[in-house]
Amino acid sequence: MPEQPVTPVGGSDVPPRVQHCLNCGEVANGNFCPACGQETAPAPRNIGGFLRGRIARYVTREGQLRQTIVKLFWQPGALTTEYLAGRRARYLRPFQLYLMVSVIVFGAVQVFGLNLDLRLYGERGVHVLHSARPADQASQGAEIQLSPVRIVQDNVNLPGVRRFAALSPQERFAFLRARRAPYVSYFVLFLVPFFALILGVFYRRQRRPFADHLVFGLHGQAFLLSMLLVGSALPALLANALSLWVISYFVIALKRVYSGSWVASIGRGAIVLTLYFAIFFVANLLLVLALLAL
């Protein structure tokens, strides 16, 4: 008896339509092209469809931005462990996240004239950028509480430094605010490789690639900038508490990403942060010297 042709499920013998990627031309029957990774769905032709796609991708429950923010702010180190484990598509990439945060933070600084400080006791701490005159400096004629400025002014005898020293306190503040602010975002990004290098030294026994430490550094820097922005709008007491949380967050993140005991994580964290702030101080000093020497 002759074999009967097999009828496909659904009662139709029409072969499935082959879909090709609009970008590279390869066969792509799924949601993404297996060759180049581009989405196979055609781009929306109206503004409503475009906005729905963007919002769904970043803000909804499954959106990249929402999931990234949740991991970054409420689960120290989890975003790094997810990335290193290969679960990357659901989150913003480390450098993409850093750039987004950097644009928001330094844009807000420029527009609203904020100060970015990691305050540890009152107004004492690590000063990233002074764009607004603190209230307690009014009696000092807006003199900036940045020791690198004073060190350069008191110990470097260059024409540009002498011209700066001859300015009034208000003029000095305005000069540094105008000259320094555009470079601070690059300055902070410049510190990430040094931070990663410190991590590589203290965790060298784990033999991790340098890129792993860079990922941790980018995530940590994005969190730090976000907290500096939040702290700029808080009163001193809450800003100090937030700064302590930033330090605690870093230790918890180290414990999650690099494992080890709590004692080891706290000890390494204290040394790593101390070295990082020392490098920050030296780099800040060189930045101020370069700006005043021009």
Secondary structure by P-SEA (a helix, b strand, c coil): ccccccccccccccccbbbbbcccccccccccccccccccccccccaaaaaaaaaaaccccccaaaaaaaaaccccaaaaaaaaaccccccccaaaaaaaaaaaaaaaaaacccccccccccccccccccccccccccccccccccaaaaaaaaccccaaaaaaaaccaaaaaaaaaaccccaaaaaaaaaaaaaaaaaaaaaccccccaaaaaaaaaaaaaaaaaaaaaaaaccaaaaaaaaaaaaaaaaaaaaaaccccaaaaaaaaaaaaaaaaaaaaaaaaaaaaaaaac
